[in-house]
Amino acid sequence: MSTQVVTYSPAYTVVPTYECFNRCTYCNFRVDPGTDDWMSLQQAEEQLKRLQDRGIIEILILSGEVHPLSARRHEWFHRIYHLCELALSLGFLPHTNAGPLSFAEMAQLKTVNVSMGLMLEQVTPELLKTVHRHAPSKEPALRLQQLEWAGELRIPFTTGLLLGIGETVADRLQTLEAIAQVHQRWGHIQEVILQPHSPGQQQSWQGSAFEIDQLLEMVAIARDMLPPEITLQIPPNLIPDADLLIACIEAGARDLGGISPKDEVNPDYPHPRDAALNQTLVEAGWQLLPRLPIYPQYDSWLSAPLQLVVQRWRNSLVSRCSKV
């Protein structure tokens, strides 16, 4: 029997700022507006140059959110745009996740990103009374609009569910159905992440962790509800049991996301090393292979210059994997 494949993205996360006007009570990422020194392009260039020839493909531009009406919104957006340009100039493939954007902002970032993303989290408005009470951009309709705009703009997109933040099982099903419906209209959702809430040291919410044993059932449900061309992603650093990880893969999860030196969203849960993770999978009959942050079926959606960069990486991966 041939070995089955699980993919991951060799990634590095660049954070232009941790400042965020939202106050999600489970967050372990944000700091208050005005308290963070924004990353300069020079600092980013120094970081990224050290990563060249180290197997990194994806540069995830992950940012706290600046209020849409803030006097610094323009500066913030252009910092993100130029970070993507810088990553491209050094041979990497940028993927931006910076919260809800305007249609015009998304259209501009499409020119310097091979894919983008935004966690839908949960579509129930009930969370606006609890964990999202002070998080205006977690309004479900606003985030669903982002998915629609991404489809309209032909942006290969990643979204997902955050599990265990006070939602019901019915809420989770409704969120999966909403994603499936958007994808059926536009065909642009590459991946859906199933991310279990894992408490960290910085959060203010006293809620407990997602019951990790429920993840296997959620994988099976999501695989049944979502179109087959959408890849299901699970984060291996948030799944402490190797047997559960393998069971989730066998139930339909086929990607482990970006594996990088630090999980910025869950800093208390370091990513496993590639070699150790691969050994776990090999023993269960699976092979771990690197991938690009854009899936092949979406290459034609990119501009000609971006397609050239992507094709160079595809050729490089073929060469790399043939030597394994």
N, C-alpha and C positions, 0 to 999 in steps of 0.2 A: 504494500500500500504506500502511495506517495506521501511525503511529509506535507502537512497542511501549514499554511502561512498565516502568521500574525504580523501586523506592521506597527511601526512607530516612526515618529519624526525626530531625527537628531536635531535638537533645537537649543537655542539660547534666548533668554528673555531680556529685553531692554525696556526699562521703565523710565519714561521721561519725567514722570512725577507720580508720587503716591498720594498727592492731594486729591480729595474727592468731596464734592458737595453733598453726596448721599451719606446717610448714616445707617447702613444696614447693620443690625445689631449682632449678626454672626460674622462680620467681616474681620479678617486678620491682615488686611492689606493697606487700608487707607490711613492717611493722617489728615489733620484739619487743614483747610485752605489757609495759605499764608505761612505755613510752618515747614515747608520743604524747599530745598534748593533744587530747581529743575535741572535735569541732566543737559549739559551742553553738547553740541555736536562734536566738539573736540574730545570731550570725555568719552562719548560713544565711539568715536573713531579709534581711540586708544584701546578700548575694550574689544572692538570687533577685529582689529588687526591682529590681536593676540589669538583669535579663534581661527584664523585662516590656516588651512592645511591640518585641521584637527577633526575633520569629518562633520562639522556642523553645516547643516543645510538651511534650516529655517531660522529666521530671526523674528521672534514674536514681539511685536511692539504692543506692550500691555500698559495701559495708563489708568490712573485715577481720572475722574471726570471733572472737568471745569464747567461751571454752570453755563448754559447756552447764552445767557444775557450778561455774563461776566465781561469786564473790560479786557480780560486776559484770554478770552476764548480764541480770538484770532491768532495770538501769539502761540497758544497751546496747539492749535490745529496745525499751524505751519511748522512747529517743532516736530510733530509727528510725521508730517509729510517729508520733511528734509531728513529725518532719521531713516525713513523708508528708502529715499534716494541714496543715502549713504550706504545702507546695507546692500542695495543693488550694485552700487559702484565697486564694492569689495567682493562681489561674486555670490552673495547670499540671496535667499528668497524671502522677502518680507511677508508677514501675515499680521494684520492689525486687529486688535480687539481693544477699543477705547470707549466703550459705552455707546449710547445712542448718538447718532450723527444726523445732520441735515442731509437732504437728498443731494445738495450741491457738494457737501463735504465727502459723501460716499463716492460721488462721481469722480472727484479729484483723486481720492485715495486709490480708486480702481486703477489709475494709470501707473501707480508705483507699488502695487501689491499683487501677488499672484492669487491670493485668497484673503478673506476677512472672516470675522466671527463676532458673535454676540450670544451670550447665554440667555435663552428665554426664561430660564429658571422655572417659574410656574405661572400659568395664566389666570389663576384665581385671584380676584381683587381682594379677597379676604385677608391676604397677607399684608395689604396696605394698612390694616388696622393693628398689625403686630410687628413682625421683623422688618417690614418695609415702611413703617409708619413715617419715618423721616428720610425716605428715599424716593424723591419724586420721579426719577428716571426708571424706577422699577414698576411704573404703571404698565400693566400687561398690554394695553392697546398700543402704547408707544413702542414697545419692544416688538410686537407683532408687525408694526409698520416698518420697522427696520428689515425684517425678513422679507416683507413684500418688496421694499425698495431694492434690496440686494438682488432679488429675482428680476425685477424690471431692468436693473442695470447690468444683468448677467455677470454677477460677482459670485464665484464659487464660495460657498458659505458653510461655516460650522456653527452649530448652535447646540443647545442641550438643556437638560433638566438638573436642577439642584434638588437633591432628595433629602428629606428629613428636616425641613425648616418650618414645619407646622401645617403642611398641606395634607389632604386626605388622599386615599388611593384613587378616588374618583377624580380629584384634581389632576393627578399624574396622568390618568388616561385622557383627560381633556387636553392637557398640554401636548401629549403625543399626537393626538388627533389634529390639533391646530398646526403642528409642524408638518404632518403628512399632507394636510390640505394646501398649505402654502407651496410645498414642493410639487404637488400635483399640478399647480398652476404654472410654475416657473422652471421646475427641474434643476434647481441650483443648490440644494442642500447636500453637501458632500458627506458630512458626519453629524451624528447626534451623540453628545456626551451624556453618560449617566454618571453624575458626580455625587457621591454620598457626602452629606455634611459631616465634617470631621472637626470637632472643637479645637480651637487654638488658644494660645495664651492671651491674645489681644482682644478677643471678642467680649462684648458686654452681655450678650444673651446667655441665659442660664440653661438653655435647652440642651438636651443630650444629643449624642451622635446618632446618625441614621443607623437603624438596626441592620448591620451589614449582611446578616443572613438573608434579608429580604432582597438583596441585590440580584441574586440569581433569578428570582421570579420576575423582577423588573426587566432584566435582560430578555427573558423569554417573551414577556408581554410586548416590549418595544420591538423586538424582531418580528413579531406577528403583526403589529399595527403599522409599522413604517414600510414604505416601499423598499423592495429588496436591494435597489441600487444605493441606498443610503447606508453607509458604514456605521456600525455601532462602536463607540469608543468607551473604554473604561480606564480609570487612572490606577495603575498598579501600586503607586505609593499609598493609596487610600484603602487598599485591600490587603489586610495583614496576613491572610491565610493563603498559602500557595494553592491548596486544594480548591478553595473558592474561586480563585483567579482562573484556574484551569476550567472549572465547571462553568463559569460565566463565558469563557471563550467557546466552549463546546455548545453553549446555549445560543450562540450567535454573535457575541462581541468579537470583532476581528481587528481592532486597533487599540493601541495603548497610549496614543497621544504623543505630545511632545515630551521627550525625556531629556532633561537638562540638569545643570548642576544644582539648581534651586527651584522649588515650586513656589513662586511668588505669592500665589493665592493661598496656599497651605504651607507656610514656611516651617511648620513644626513636623512636616512629613516629607523627609527627603526622598527623592527618586531613587529607585534601585539602580545599581550599576548594570550596564548593558550585558556584561558577561554573565553575571549572576542570574539576571532575568532570563537570558537566553538558555542557560543551563536548566532552569526550572521548566521552561517550555519544551526543550529538546527531550527531556526525560518523559514528558507526556505526549511526545509525538508531534510537536509543533515546532516550526522554525520562525525565528524572529528576524524580520527583514526591515531595513530602513526604507522610507518613502519620502516623497516630496510633500510640501504643504498644499499642493494642488493635485487632484486626481487626473489621470490622463484624459478622461472624457471631456474635461473642461479646458484643455490646452487651447483649443481654437477660440475660446472666448477672450483670450488675452491679445494685447497689441503685438505687432510683429517683434518689436525689441524684447518684450517680456517672453515671448515664445522662444526666442533664441537662447535666452538665459536658462529657461526651463529645459530646453532640449539638451543643452550641455550637461545639465545635472542628470537628466535621464540616461544619457550615454555614460556618464561617470558611474552611475549606480549599476548599470549593466556590467560594466567592467569590474567594479568592486565585488559584486555578488558572484561573478564567474570565478573569482579567485578564492572564494570561500570553500 
